[in-house]
Every structure is written in structure tokens, then in C-alpha cells.
């Protein structure tokens, strides 16, 4: 066994020596190349600049200059650039994704002992993860969140330049520009790298008839103001539950309402008991008894069999439903619910109070969570 090991080692040793020599040669060749004496000739004046002047990792970079067609190798830092295109006046390649931020030395190796060295700055590429609101008119504030946004030097909406009012690494606030049509939001950094928003923002100047641009009559349907204008109606004897505004998840903005159902009473099986109303976040608003309204909101949930979303008319002796869609909500994806209601036939004289109510205490809802966001009640006629 010992003899066999010695024999194998003798066979492997030349390969190890060759690997070390080749590795050393690659490192040294960045400067010496085919000139093992290391007596290089500095021709750095052949490089006149870079396009863009500041580079982004993973994006194209052009070296501008003269007499560049004879380049044989390119190194950026210690990274060997294998794939490049060269002409007499320019060399183009993609900046490796592993480049460090800041100044990075570029070495051009020509035949013989000519070497050209210059440095280019590498900056992060900004990216957009999210924007709010989904629709905006000229002058409205829009917020985008993402990464490396402090390196952005411009924001456009469908190609129209916007004014940045606040800028941090993870957030930019800007003003919706006049003349912008519905389209993507783009941010550009100093190297010319462009990041595009996931989806398009609706321009209310471009689409004034879009329901997303109609003024809402309800207050705090986005829950960005906490529980303002929302109440928890009904008793708690029939169910164990919690209702809170949370930043765990949201469809639009940064907050949503979270309703947790832990148990439902036996009385819930009897529709005459009214126990469905024991878990009921509500918000009130004033309505025009001669008008028609469009209601939209976004929901996601799990473990819940049924929920009722109602618009109710106030007054004496009590509440009466104008529209009350009842739906299963066991979905992990945000889903939009919409319906219309008209108070014309229900509104008592002089009483124009209404409320949006969520009813949760139904059989089968033994343990589950509901998130709701972006409630919008708009007058459509």
C-alpha cells in the first residue's frame, strides 16, 4: 500500500507543479504577458476614457481610445476578461458581476511589452421592488421602494422626467409629472443602468375615467393611518378573535388590516342567532341616496371558509344590507372583490349614513387569518 501511494504521488506531482506554474504565470501575465523580463512599456495614453464614465456590475462598458485593436488580454482587477470585442478606437465587454464598488483598475495587455492601465468606478445598480399608489395624477406623490436607490440620478414615468423630493437607499419619493401616460416607472443611475418597475402606474391625467382615479368617499381604506375611522362592531362572547393594523403584509402602501379568527361559537350554525356579526370591522361614510357606488377592495387569507362583505344603511330600527357578497377567502394570493350598490330604495329620508362591514363569524372559520387592504368606495354616476 505504501509503495502504491508513493507511485501515485510521483505521477500526480508533475501535474501539481504544472498547475502552480500556470497559476503563477496567469497572475504575472497580467503585466508581463509574453515579456517574461517584466520590462513593460506604458501605453496608457491609448485609453482616452470610458462609456459610460461610471460602470455598473454586469453591464456593458466601452473603453475609448486609439490603437486598441492589438489588445490580447484584458484584466479588471485580478479578473481575466475573456469575452470582449476590440477595434482600433474602442473595446467593449460586460463588467463582471463580482467587481468591488469604487475604483477598479483595468489592464490591457498587448503583444510584446506594451501595457495600458486605467481605472473606472463601479457603482451599484438601483432596482425597484414596489411602488405606491397604483394610480396618480399630475402633482401627486408617488413612493418607490427597492435597493441602491440612492445611486439613482433620475426617475421617469413612461419616459417623462419626474421631480425627486426625497431619496434614500431603499426609497424614493417623487412627484407624478405632467404629460406622463400610463406606463412603467424607471430609475437610472450615473452609469446609465435602467431599472423598471414591476407593472405600470396608472396616469389619471391619461385615464381620467379609470375607476382607480375616482375620488374615494371612505377614509383610511389603505390603513396607512392605523385604525383611524375603523371600529370593531359586535360582541366578543361568540368568538375569540383579534383585529389589528399590521405591516406584515399589504397589497398597496405599507399596512393592511389583519383579522385573526381562533374559534367560532356553536350559535354560528344558526343563522337566526346573528353571531356572524360578532367579528365585524366597520368603517362609516356619507352617501348620496340618489347615486350609485362602486366598491373595491383586496383580500387574502387562509383557513377561512366564508366571509361577508356588506354595505349597510344606518338608521332606525337598524342596518339593512344594500349589497353583501359572501365568498370563500382561503387564498394566499391577493384577490380583488368588487360590487356596486345604490341607496336609492333603502335610504330613510334625511339619513345618508352608511358603513362597510366585514363579517367573519361563520361555521367553518375555526382558525384562520384575513388580510384586507385598499378599500375604495367611489361614486360612479
N, C-alpha and C positions, 0 to 999 in steps of 0.2 A: 504493500500500500504506500509506503514512504517513497519507494522508487518511482511508483506510478505518479505520485504527486510531484516529485521533482521533474519528471519528464514532461508533465503537463505544464508546469510553471516555466520550463525552458521554452516551450512552444509559445506560451502566452506573452512572455517577457518582451520579445521584439515588437509585438503589437502594442503593448503598453507604452514602450519607448516612442514608437511612431506616433501614437495619439498625443503624447505630451509635446513632441516636437511640432506636430501640426498645429496644436492649440497655441503654442508659443509663437509659431510663425504667423497664425492668423492675427494674434494680438499685435505683434511687431509690425505686420504688414500694413497696418492702418497708416503708418508713417513711412516705412521703408519700402514696401512693395517689392518690386524686382531689383531694388537697390540695397543689397544686404549691408553695405557700408554705413547706411543711415545718413549719408551726406545729401540731404534733400534740398531742392531748390524751391523757394517760396514763390508761388504764382497766385497768391490770394487775391491780387488785384484783378484777376479774371472774374471774380464774383462782384457784381455791382449791386445786388440786393435780392429780396425775396418777394414773391407774390403768393399769398398775402404777406404783409410785413410781419404779422404775428400769426403763428401757426396754431392749429388745433389738432389734438391727438386723433389719429385715424383719418385725417382729411388730406386732400391733395395740397402739395407745396411745390412751387416752381422756383428754382434757382435761376436768376437772370445774370447774364454776363457775356463774355466773349471767349472764343477758342475753347469751348466746353465739350466739343464732340469727342475729344480724345480721352475722356474720363473712363477709367476701367472699373473703379470701385468707389462706393460711397459709404461713409460711416456717419451715423448720427449718434453722438456719444460713443459708446462702445458697440452699438448695434450696427451690424452689416446690412445695408440696404441692397437686396438682391435685384429687386424689380424696379427699374427706372427707365425713362425714355430721355435720350440726350440728342440735342442738336448743337450747332455752333453757338447759339445765343441763349439756350435755356435747357434746364434739366428738370423733369417733373417726376415726382414719386409721392406715395402716400406716407404721411408721418406715422411711424409705428405707434401703436396704442399704449406701449409701456414707457413712453418718454416721460421724464420728470418735468414738473412745472418749472417755468423760468427759462433761463438761457441754456440752450443745448448746442454744443459745438458740432459743426458739420465739416467733415474732411473729404475732399475729392482727391482720389489717387489716380494720377496719370501714368502712362508708360515711363519707365526710367525713373528719374529722381524729382519730378515735378509734383508738388502738392499745393492744394488751395484749401485754406481753412477760414471759416467764418462762423458766426453764431446767430441763431434765431430763437426768439422767445416763444415758448409753448404755453398756451393758456387753456383752461378748461372750456368745454363746450356746454353752453346752457341747455336745459331741457325743460319742457312744460309738461307737468303731470295733470294739471287740473285748472279750470277757470270758472269763475262765478261773477255775475249771474249768467244764465244761459242766453238771455236776450238783453239788449241795451240800446238806448237811443243816444243821439249826439249829446255829449257832455256828461253822460252817466259814468260813474266809477266802475271799473272792472278790475278784478283781482286775479292774477295768475300765480300758481304755486309750482315749484319744481326744484331743480338743482342748478347750482352755479349761475343763478340769475344775476348775481352782482357783476358778472362779466359781460352781460348784455349791454349793448350801446344803442339799440333801437328796438322798438316794438311797432308792428304794423298789423292792421286788420284788413284782410282781403287786399293787401298791398298799399293801404293808405296809412301814412305815418301817424302814430299816436303820441301823446304827451305823457311821459312818465312822471308821476307825482311822488312815488316812494319806491325805493329799491333796496332789497336785501338779498342775501344769498339764496333764500328759499321762497321769496315773494316779491312780486312787482305789482304796484297799483298804477293804473293809467286811466286816462280819460278817453272814452269812446270818441273817435274822430268823426267829424262831419264828412259826408261823402262816401263813407265805408259801406259796402254792401255785405250781405250775409256771407260769411266765409271764415277761413281759419285765422287764428292769431299766430303771428310768427315773431320770434325774437332772434336777433343777430348779434354775434359778438364781434370783437375787433378784428378777428381773423376771417370774418365773412361767413362763419358757420351759422346755418339757419336751423332753428328748431321750430316745429309746427305743432300746434295744439291738437289734442285728440278730439276731433269733432269741430264743428263750426259754431261761432257765436251768431245769433240772430240779430241783424241790424234792424231796429224798429224804424229807422228813417227809411230803410229799403223796403220793409214789410210792415207797414202800419196796421194792416188788417190781420196780422198774426195774433192769435189769442194770447201768446206769451208776452205781447207788448201792451195788452189792455191794462188799464189801472185796476188794481185789486181793491175790493171793499173790505176785506178782512184785515186784521192786524197781526203781525208776527207769525204768518204762516210758515216762515222759514226757521222759526225757533232760535234765530240769532240773538234775540233779546231775552233768552231764558224762558221762563214760564209766563211772561207778560201776556195778558189778555187770554190766558187759558185757565180753566178751572177743572176740578175733578168732581163731577156730579155723581149723585147716587150714594148709597150707604156702603159700608165695607163689611157688613155682617155676613154677606153671602159669598164672599170671596177673599182670598189673600192675594194681594197684588201690589205692585209699585208702579208709579208713574214719574218719569224724570226727563229732563232735557240733558242730552249727552253729546259728547264729541267722539263717541266710539265709532259712529258711522253716520253718513249723511248722503243724500242724493245731490243737494245743491247747498252751497255755503259750507259751514263747518259744524253745524249742530243739527240734531233731529230729536224727536220725541221718542222715548223708549218706554213701552208698556210691558211689564212682566206679569204673566198670569201663572200663579202657582197652584191654585185649586179653585174648583167651582162647586157650589152647593148642590145638593140633590134637588133643591127647588128649581134649579135652572132647567130641569127636564119638563117643567110645567110652564108653558108659555104665558099662562094667566098670572103667574107669580110676579112677573115683571123683573125678575132677577137679572135679566140681560143688561139692565141699566146700572148695575152696581159697579161696573168698571166703565167709566164714560168721561174721558177728557173732552171738554167742550170749549168752544170759543164763540162769542156773540158778535153780531154785526147788525147794522141797519139796512133794510132793503126797501125797494120801491115796489109797492103792491101791484103796479101795472107793468112791471118789467119781467124779462126772462134772464136767468143767470146760468153761467157755465161754471161747474165745479171741477177742479182737477187737483190731484194730489198723488204722491208717490209712496208706495208701501213695500216693505219686505218683512218677512217673519219666518218663524219655524215652530213646528209643533202645535199650531193652532188650526182648528177645523173650520172656524167661521168667524166673521166679523160683520157688523152692520155699520155703514157709513150714512148718516142721515142729515138732511137739512130740516130743522124743526121750526114751527111757527109758535111764538110765545103768546101769552095772553091767558085769559080765564075761559074754561076751567084748567087748561093745561096745555101740553105740547101736542101738536099734530104734525105728522111727517108729510113733507112735500115730495121727497124722493128718498128712498132708502135702499140702495143696492146692498145685497148681502152676498159675500163672496168668501171662498176659501183663500187663505193667505199663506199657506205653507210653501213659501218660495224663498230661496236665498238670494234672488235677484231683485233689484228694484223694479217694481211694476207700477205703471200709471193707471189710476182709476179716474174716470170722467163720467159726469152725467149733468143733466140740465134740470132746473126746476123753475116754476113760476108761482109766485104767491097770490096770483090774481083771485083765485077762487077760495082761498083759505084765510087771507089776512083780515082780521077784525078791523072795523073802522078805527082809524087813528092809531093802530098798533102796528108798527113796522119793525119790530124786533125779531131777529132770527138767530139761530145758532147752528153751528156744525158740530155734530156729536159722533163719537166713536163708541160703539157698544161691543163689549168683549165677553161678557159672562154667559157663554153658551155651552151646552153639552159637548164634550169632546175637546174643550180647551183646557184640559187638565195638564198644565205645564207648557208654557210657550212664551215667545217674545215677539212683539210687534214694534217695528220702527215706522214712523210716518214723517214725511218731510214735504216742503214746498207746496203747502195748501194755497190754492189761488181761486178765489171766488170773484168772477168778473161779470159785469153787465154786458149782455151781447146784443140788446136791441135798443 
